[in-house]
């Protein structure tokens, strides 16, 4: 059986978006008439402003339609996983490599659980890019005890992708390999269940499994980890059926045939996405396996979260520069390409928000022009501003206590809202030519003082102050920038939030049924080690 995405969801997205634009376009025309033809600068800024609003609405429409589409069709959309899970794996001769990538973040307990596979024809290899002797010694001791091969290289060229290529290029004595990050824990039947997907689909080269966040060590992780649990099934099941499903870096199995056809892993920061596009161009699809539940760790504190966000923004910007033309030339359907553009370009294009602010707060007022858009146009804009957390709202509203739900939603908005400055900064540095760097997300934390938290977030605080001053200067009000300034200032509190140990109180229900086949994702409050 062949896997092919269908077109329906992007037809719905475009219909809704175009419907919204039918109300917006008359307002744009009115603005142009009011500006007249004598002011090129004003008309140019009005055009940029309109383009931003149109893109922002399109991206927000995508987020909301994805979530609603999933919840209205979850039983039908996830039916494939039940069919595949119920098949029998007859051929057990295929050799599978468990490829564990580490760089000064080795976790013995995680890898120990991963290697206990019920599928016997597996071999584990540790690809160690560590610089610290302590980690190297721990890797070697674990490898000797468990009879595992350790591979090290002379340089760290190509980041994680280079590490994988260093081992797999020109290697032919295997059929599939599994990508494991340092904090990854895969279930015992991982290999067996993944192989069922490859047997079921004859054109799948990647099987990406779902994840939940476990081993929460402090209040920061305890509060935010449930966003991982709700995000994976909703978005990836829809992508499997209707969009562009991609390798997501870990907890996935790749066939050697696919790896070789794609020319190995592209040695860039966003190697998983770029590899998926190379594979798709060669006729291979990625499949999502919601019935294979892996464990990962949420970023241990706000600093770690910020570094991961910066890496993602840099990686996506690098991807934009290197892969935009390739995507346009590939044999993918137009809606697969649109799916890539909307999801992947979202982070780096967040920097456009700074341009939007500059136009509305500084440039147009300095030219003596005031926008005349009707007040009701702010409604879809505000709705789409909160669109990224709609999935969390629907998922957790009835599954956790109301005060926990309210706290989670408020803190999640502040957490992601506070990342605007990092997005702008990373995008600006990329524009001026700074090369993207693969940042290993820190796995350890320490208690922060207020002074340290202020120092760490000095740039976010300065950003909030500058934006506030500009708004007061040109608009005599903080209201236009409140949703930007407040999250940025809250970065200090979010940094301090990881102080202390996590309480034992459960904030979620014990069992969370993610789809009709009753694949059960045990809440991490019951899985913490």
C-alpha positions as CSV (number, residue, x, y, z in Angstrom):
1,X,0.0,0.0,0.0
2,X,1.2,3.5,-0.9
3,X,1.1,6.5,1.4
4,X,-0.1,9.7,-0.3
5,X,-1.4,12.9,1.5
6,X,-4.8,14.3,0.4
7,X,-5.7,17.8,-0.4
8,X,-8.8,18.5,1.8
9,X,-7.4,20.5,4.7
10,X,-5.6,23.0,2.6
11,X,-8.7,23.6,0.6
12,X,-10.5,24.4,3.8
13,X,-7.6,26.7,5.0
14,X,-7.6,28.6,1.7
15,X,-11.4,29.0,1.6
16,X,-11.5,30.4,5.1
17,X,-8.5,32.7,4.5
18,X,-9.8,34.1,1.3
19,X,-13.2,34.6,3.0
20,X,-11.5,36.7,5.6
21,X,-9.6,38.7,3.0
22,X,-12.8,39.5,1.2
23,X,-13.6,41.6,4.3
24,X,-10.1,43.1,4.5
25,X,-9.5,44.0,0.9
26,X,-12.1,46.9,0.9
27,X,-10.4,48.4,3.9
28,X,-7.0,48.3,2.1
29,X,-8.5,50.0,-0.9
30,X,-10.0,52.7,1.3
31,X,-6.6,53.3,2.9
32,X,-5.0,53.7,-0.5
33,X,-7.6,56.2,-1.5
34,X,-7.1,58.2,1.7
35,X,-3.3,58.1,1.3
36,X,-3.7,59.4,-2.3
37,X,-1.1,59.0,-5.0
38,X,1.3,61.6,-4.0
39,X,2.9,59.8,-1.1
40,X,5.0,56.8,-2.3
41,X,6.4,56.2,1.1
42,X,2.9,55.9,2.8
43,X,1.6,53.6,0.0
44,X,4.7,51.4,0.2
45,X,4.3,51.1,4.0
46,X,0.6,50.4,3.6
47,X,1.4,47.6,1.2
48,X,3.9,46.0,3.6
49,X,1.4,46.3,6.4
50,X,-1.3,44.6,4.3
51,X,1.1,41.8,3.3
52,X,2.0,41.1,7.0
53,X,-1.7,41.0,8.0
54,X,-2.5,38.6,5.1
55,X,0.4,36.3,6.0
56,X,-0.4,36.5,9.8
57,X,-4.1,35.6,9.1
58,X,-3.1,32.7,6.8
59,X,-0.8,31.2,9.4
60,X,-3.3,31.7,12.1
61,X,-6.0,30.1,9.9
62,X,-3.7,27.1,9.5
63,X,-3.2,26.6,13.2
64,X,-6.9,26.8,14.0
65,X,-8.1,24.6,11.1
66,X,-5.5,22.0,11.8
67,X,-6.8,21.6,15.4
68,X,-10.5,21.7,14.6
69,X,-10.0,19.3,11.7
70,X,-8.2,16.8,13.9
71,X,-10.8,16.8,16.7
72,X,-13.7,16.5,14.2
73,X,-11.9,13.6,12.3
74,X,-9.6,12.0,14.9
75,X,-11.2,8.6,14.6
76,X,-11.0,8.5,10.9
77,X,-7.5,10.1,10.7
78,X,-5.9,7.7,13.2
79,X,-7.5,4.5,11.8
80,X,-4.4,3.7,9.8
81,X,-2.4,3.2,13.0
82,X,-4.8,0.7,14.3
83,X,-4.7,-1.3,11.1
84,X,-0.9,-1.3,11.0
85,X,-0.6,-2.2,14.7
86,X,-2.8,-5.2,14.2
87,X,-0.6,-6.7,11.4
88,X,2.0,-9.4,12.1
89,X,5.6,-8.9,11.4
90,X,6.7,-12.0,9.5
91,X,10.1,-11.1,8.3
92,X,12.5,-10.7,11.3
93,X,15.7,-11.0,9.3
94,X,16.2,-7.2,8.8
95,X,19.1,-5.7,10.8
96,X,18.4,-2.5,12.7
97,X,20.9,-0.2,14.1
98,X,20.1,1.9,17.2
99,X,22.2,5.1,16.6
100,X,22.6,7.1,19.9
101,X,23.9,10.6,19.4
102,X,25.4,12.4,22.3
103,X,27.5,15.5,22.9
104,X,28.4,16.1,26.6
105,X,24.9,15.0,27.6
106,X,25.1,11.2,27.9
107,X,22.3,9.6,30.0
108,X,23.0,6.0,30.9
109,X,19.6,5.3,32.3
110,X,17.8,6.4,29.0
111,X,20.0,4.4,26.7
112,X,19.8,1.3,29.0
113,X,16.0,1.3,28.5
114,X,16.3,1.8,24.7
115,X,18.5,-1.2,24.0
116,X,16.1,-3.6,25.6
117,X,14.3,-4.4,22.4
118,X,12.1,-7.4,21.8
119,X,13.3,-7.5,18.2
120,X,16.5,-9.5,18.4
121,X,18.3,-8.4,15.3
122,X,19.4,-5.0,16.6
123,X,22.7,-3.5,17.3
124,X,23.5,-0.3,19.2
125,X,26.2,2.2,18.5
126,X,27.0,5.4,20.4
127,X,28.1,8.3,18.3
128,X,30.0,10.4,20.8
129,X,30.8,14.0,20.0
130,X,31.6,14.9,23.6
131,X,34.5,17.2,24.5
132,X,34.4,16.6,28.3
133,X,36.5,13.7,29.6
134,X,33.9,12.9,32.2
135,X,31.3,12.2,29.6
136,X,33.7,10.3,27.5
137,X,34.6,8.1,30.4
138,X,31.0,7.4,31.2
139,X,30.3,6.5,27.6
140,X,33.2,4.1,27.5
141,X,32.2,2.4,30.8
142,X,28.6,1.9,29.7
143,X,29.8,0.6,26.3
144,X,32.2,-2.0,27.9
145,X,29.5,-3.2,30.3
146,X,26.9,-3.6,27.5
147,X,29.1,-4.6,24.6
148,X,28.3,-1.5,22.5
149,X,30.4,0.1,19.8
150,X,31.5,3.7,20.4
151,X,32.4,5.9,17.4
152,X,34.2,9.2,17.8
153,X,35.5,11.5,15.0
154,X,38.3,14.0,14.8
155,X,36.1,17.0,14.3
156,X,32.4,18.0,14.8
157,X,31.8,19.2,11.2
158,X,28.2,19.0,10.1
159,X,26.8,19.0,13.6
160,X,24.4,16.0,14.4
161,X,24.0,15.2,10.7
162,X,27.8,15.0,10.3
163,X,28.0,12.7,13.2
164,X,25.5,10.3,11.7
165,X,27.0,10.5,8.2
166,X,30.5,9.8,9.6
167,X,29.3,6.4,10.7
168,X,26.7,5.5,8.1
169,X,28.2,6.7,4.9
170,X,29.5,3.7,2.9
171,X,28.1,1.3,5.5
172,X,25.9,-1.4,4.0
173,X,25.5,-4.1,6.6
174,X,22.2,-2.9,7.9
175,X,18.6,-2.4,6.7
176,X,17.3,0.3,9.0
177,X,18.6,2.7,11.6
178,X,16.9,4.4,14.6
179,X,17.9,7.9,15.6
180,X,18.1,8.4,19.4
181,X,18.8,11.6,21.2
182,X,20.5,11.6,24.6
183,X,17.3,11.9,26.6
184,X,15.3,9.5,24.4
185,X,13.5,6.4,25.8
186,X,11.9,4.2,23.3
187,X,9.5,1.3,24.2
188,X,10.7,-2.3,24.0
189,X,8.5,-3.0,21.0
190,X,9.8,0.1,19.1
191,X,11.7,-1.7,16.4
192,X,9.0,-4.4,15.8
193,X,6.2,-1.8,15.5
194,X,8.2,0.5,13.2
195,X,9.0,-2.4,10.9
196,X,5.2,-3.0,10.5
197,X,4.9,0.5,9.0
198,X,7.6,-0.2,6.5
199,X,5.9,-3.4,5.6
200,X,2.5,-1.7,5.3
201,X,3.6,1.2,3.1
202,X,5.9,0.4,0.1
203,X,7.0,4.0,-0.4
204,X,7.7,5.0,3.3
205,X,11.4,5.6,4.1
206,X,10.9,7.3,7.5
207,X,8.7,6.3,10.5
208,X,8.4,9.1,13.0
209,X,7.0,8.0,16.4
210,X,5.1,10.2,18.9
211,X,6.5,11.5,22.1
212,X,5.5,12.5,25.6
213,X,7.6,14.5,28.1
214,X,8.6,12.6,31.3
215,X,11.1,12.8,34.1
216,X,10.1,16.3,35.2
217,X,12.5,17.6,37.7
218,X,11.2,21.1,38.6
219,X,8.1,23.3,38.4
220,X,9.1,24.6,35.0
221,X,9.2,21.2,33.5
222,X,6.2,20.0,35.5
223,X,4.0,22.9,34.2
224,X,5.0,23.1,30.5
225,X,5.6,19.4,29.7
226,X,2.0,18.6,28.9
227,X,2.2,20.8,25.8
228,X,4.4,18.1,24.3
229,X,1.9,15.5,25.0
230,X,-0.9,17.4,23.3
231,X,1.1,18.7,20.4
232,X,2.4,15.5,18.8
233,X,-0.8,13.6,18.1
234,X,-2.8,16.5,16.9
235,X,-0.4,18.1,14.4
236,X,1.5,15.0,13.2
237,X,-1.6,12.8,12.6
238,X,-3.0,15.5,10.4
239,X,0.3,16.0,8.6
240,X,0.5,12.2,8.0
241,X,-2.9,12.3,6.3
242,X,-3.0,15.8,4.8
243,X,0.3,17.7,4.8
244,X,4.0,17.2,4.7
245,X,5.1,14.7,7.4
246,X,8.8,15.2,8.4
247,X,11.4,13.4,10.4
248,X,11.5,15.3,13.7
249,X,15.1,14.5,14.7
250,X,14.7,11.6,17.2
251,X,12.5,8.7,18.0
252,X,12.4,7.7,14.4
253,X,13.5,4.8,12.1
254,X,14.9,5.3,8.6
255,X,15.5,2.8,5.9
256,X,19.0,2.4,4.4
257,X,17.4,2.6,1.0
258,X,15.9,6.0,1.8
259,X,19.1,7.3,3.5
260,X,21.2,6.4,0.5
261,X,18.7,7.8,-2.0
262,X,18.7,11.1,-0.2
263,X,22.5,11.3,-0.2
264,X,22.8,11.0,3.5
265,X,21.8,13.6,6.1
266,X,22.2,17.2,4.9
267,X,24.8,18.7,7.2
268,X,22.8,21.7,8.4
269,X,21.2,22.7,11.7
270,X,17.7,21.5,10.6
271,X,19.0,18.2,9.3
272,X,15.7,16.4,10.0
273,X,13.5,18.6,7.8
274,X,16.1,18.9,5.0
275,X,16.6,15.1,4.9
276,X,12.8,14.7,4.7
277,X,12.6,16.9,1.7
278,X,15.6,15.2,0.0
279,X,13.9,11.8,0.7
280,X,10.5,13.1,-0.6
281,X,12.1,14.3,-3.8
282,X,13.4,10.7,-4.3
283,X,9.9,9.3,-3.8
284,X,10.0,8.4,-0.1
285,X,7.4,9.6,2.4
286,X,7.5,9.9,6.2
287,X,4.9,8.1,8.2
288,X,3.7,9.1,11.7
289,X,3.2,6.3,14.3
290,X,0.9,7.5,17.1
291,X,0.8,4.0,18.6
292,X,4.5,4.0,19.3
293,X,5.0,6.3,22.3
294,X,8.5,7.5,23.1
295,X,9.7,9.6,26.0
296,X,11.7,12.8,25.9
297,X,12.6,15.5,28.4
298,X,11.2,19.0,28.3
299,X,13.8,21.7,28.4
300,X,15.0,21.8,32.0
301,X,14.6,25.6,32.5
302,X,13.8,28.8,30.8
303,X,17.4,29.3,29.6
304,X,17.4,25.9,28.0
305,X,14.1,26.6,26.3
306,X,15.4,29.9,25.0
307,X,18.5,28.2,23.6
308,X,16.4,25.6,21.9
309,X,14.1,28.2,20.4
310,X,17.1,30.1,19.1
311,X,18.5,27.0,17.5
312,X,15.2,26.3,15.8
313,X,14.9,29.8,14.5
314,X,18.5,29.8,13.1
315,X,18.0,26.4,11.6
316,X,14.7,27.3,9.9
317,X,16.3,30.5,8.5
318,X,19.2,28.5,7.2
319,X,16.7,26.1,5.7
320,X,14.8,29.0,4.0
321,X,18.0,30.2,2.3
322,X,19.2,26.8,1.2
323,X,16.0,24.9,0.4
324,X,13.4,27.4,-0.9
325,X,14.3,26.9,-4.5
326,X,14.6,23.2,-4.1
327,X,11.1,22.9,-2.6
328,X,9.6,24.8,-5.5
329,X,11.3,22.5,-8.0
330,X,10.5,19.2,-6.2
331,X,7.7,16.8,-7.3
332,X,5.7,17.4,-4.2
333,X,2.1,18.5,-4.4
334,X,1.4,22.2,-4.0
335,X,-0.3,21.6,-0.7
336,X,2.7,19.7,0.7
337,X,4.9,22.7,-0.3
338,X,2.4,25.1,1.3
339,X,2.5,23.0,4.5
340,X,6.3,23.3,4.6
341,X,6.2,27.0,4.0
342,X,3.6,27.7,6.7
343,X,5.0,25.6,9.4
344,X,8.8,26.0,8.8
345,X,8.9,29.7,7.8
346,X,6.7,30.7,10.7
347,X,9.6,31.0,13.3
348,X,12.0,33.1,11.2
349,X,9.3,35.2,9.7
350,X,8.2,36.1,13.2
351,X,10.9,38.8,12.7
352,X,8.4,40.5,10.3
353,X,6.4,41.4,13.4
354,X,9.2,43.9,14.3
355,X,8.7,45.4,10.8
356,X,5.0,45.5,11.4
357,X,5.5,47.3,14.8
358,X,7.9,49.8,13.2
359,X,5.4,50.6,10.4
360,X,2.4,51.1,12.8
361,X,4.2,52.7,15.7
362,X,6.9,54.8,14.1
363,X,7.0,55.1,10.3
364,X,3.4,55.9,9.5
365,X,3.0,58.3,12.4
366,X,6.2,60.0,11.6
367,X,4.9,60.6,8.1
368,X,1.8,62.1,9.6
369,X,-0.5,59.3,8.5
370,X,-2.9,57.4,10.8
371,X,-4.4,54.1,9.8
372,X,-8.2,54.1,9.3
373,X,-8.9,50.3,9.5
374,X,-12.3,49.5,11.1
375,X,-12.1,48.4,14.7
376,X,-13.5,44.9,14.0
377,X,-10.4,44.0,12.0
378,X,-8.6,43.6,15.3
379,X,-10.8,40.6,16.2
380,X,-9.3,38.1,13.7
381,X,-5.8,39.5,14.4
382,X,-6.1,38.9,18.2
383,X,-7.7,35.4,17.6
384,X,-4.8,34.4,15.4
385,X,-2.3,35.8,17.9
386,X,-3.5,33.1,20.3
387,X,-4.0,30.4,17.6
388,X,-0.8,28.5,18.5
389,X,-2.3,27.6,21.9
390,X,-5.8,26.6,20.7
391,X,-4.8,22.9,20.7
392,X,-3.7,23.1,24.3
393,X,-6.9,24.8,25.2
394,X,-9.1,22.1,23.6
395,X,-7.0,19.2,24.9
396,X,-6.6,20.2,28.5
397,X,-9.7,22.2,29.3
398,X,-11.6,19.1,30.6
399,X,-8.6,17.0,31.6
400,X,-6.9,19.0,34.3
401,X,-8.2,21.0,37.3
402,X,-9.5,24.4,36.2
403,X,-7.0,26.4,38.3
404,X,-4.1,24.3,36.9
405,X,-5.6,24.8,33.4
406,X,-5.8,28.6,33.8
407,X,-2.2,28.8,35.2
408,X,-0.9,26.6,32.3
409,X,-2.6,28.6,29.6
410,X,-1.4,32.0,31.0
411,X,2.2,30.8,31.6
412,X,2.3,29.1,28.1
413,X,1.2,32.4,26.5
414,X,3.9,34.3,28.4
415,X,6.5,31.6,27.6
416,X,6.1,31.7,23.9
417,X,5.3,35.4,23.8
418,X,8.6,36.1,25.5
419,X,10.4,34.3,22.6
420,X,9.6,37.2,20.2
421,X,12.9,39.0,20.9
422,X,14.9,35.8,20.4
423,X,13.1,35.2,17.1
424,X,13.9,38.8,15.9
425,X,17.5,38.6,17.1
426,X,18.2,35.2,15.5
427,X,16.5,36.2,12.2
428,X,18.4,39.5,12.1
429,X,21.7,37.8,12.6
430,X,20.9,35.3,9.9
431,X,20.0,38.1,7.5
432,X,23.4,39.8,8.0
433,X,25.2,36.5,7.4
434,X,25.8,34.9,10.7
435,X,26.0,31.1,10.2
436,X,23.5,28.9,12.0
437,X,24.9,26.9,14.8
438,X,23.6,23.6,16.3
439,X,23.1,24.4,20.0
440,X,22.9,21.4,22.3
441,X,20.0,22.0,24.7
442,X,21.4,22.1,28.2
443,X,20.3,19.1,30.4
444,X,21.3,20.6,33.8
445,X,20.2,23.6,35.8
446,X,21.0,25.4,39.0
447,X,19.0,27.7,41.3
448,X,18.9,31.2,40.0
449,X,18.9,34.4,42.1
450,X,16.8,37.4,41.0
451,X,20.0,39.4,40.0
452,X,21.1,36.5,37.8
453,X,17.7,36.2,36.2
454,X,17.7,39.9,35.4
455,X,21.2,39.7,34.0
456,X,20.3,36.7,31.8
457,X,17.2,38.4,30.4
458,X,18.7,41.9,30.1
459,X,18.1,41.9,26.3
460,X,14.5,40.9,26.7
461,X,14.0,43.6,29.3
462,X,15.7,46.2,27.2
463,X,13.5,45.2,24.2
464,X,10.3,45.6,26.3
465,X,11.4,49.1,27.6
466,X,12.3,50.3,24.1
467,X,9.1,49.1,22.6
468,X,7.1,50.7,25.4
469,X,8.9,54.0,25.0
470,X,8.2,54.0,21.3
471,X,4.5,53.2,21.8
472,X,4.2,56.0,24.4
473,X,6.0,58.5,22.2
474,X,4.0,57.9,19.0
475,X,0.7,56.5,20.4
476,X,0.5,57.9,23.9
477,X,-0.4,54.5,25.1
478,X,1.0,51.1,26.0
479,X,-2.1,49.2,24.8
480,X,-0.8,48.6,21.2
481,X,2.2,46.7,22.5
482,X,0.9,45.2,25.8
483,X,0.9,41.6,24.4
484,X,4.6,42.0,23.5
485,X,5.9,43.9,26.4
486,X,4.3,41.9,29.2
487,X,5.7,38.5,28.1
488,X,9.1,40.0,27.6
489,X,9.2,41.4,31.1
490,X,8.0,38.1,32.5
491,X,11.1,36.4,31.2
492,X,12.7,37.1,34.7
493,X,9.9,35.3,36.5
494,X,10.0,32.4,34.0
495,X,13.7,32.0,34.7
496,X,13.1,31.8,38.4
497,X,10.2,29.4,37.9
498,X,12.6,26.4,37.6
499,X,13.9,27.0,41.2
500,X,12.8,24.3,43.6
501,X,11.7,20.7,43.2
502,X,8.6,19.5,41.4
503,X,5.6,18.7,43.6
504,X,4.1,15.3,43.6
505,X,0.6,16.7,42.9
506,X,-0.9,15.4,39.6
507,X,-2.1,18.1,37.3
508,X,-3.5,15.8,34.6
509,X,-5.8,12.8,34.4
510,X,-4.1,9.4,34.7
511,X,-5.1,8.4,31.2
512,X,-5.4,10.5,28.1
513,X,-7.1,8.9,25.1
514,X,-5.6,10.5,22.1
515,X,-7.6,8.6,19.4
516,X,-10.5,6.2,18.8
517,X,-8.3,3.1,18.9
518,X,-7.7,4.0,22.6
519,X,-4.0,4.3,22.3
520,X,-3.2,5.4,25.8
521,X,-0.6,8.0,26.6
522,X,0.1,7.7,30.3
523,X,0.6,11.1,31.7
524,X,4.2,11.8,32.7
525,X,3.1,12.4,36.3
526,X,2.8,8.6,36.4
527,X,5.9,7.9,34.4
528,X,8.5,10.1,36.1
529,X,11.5,8.1,37.2
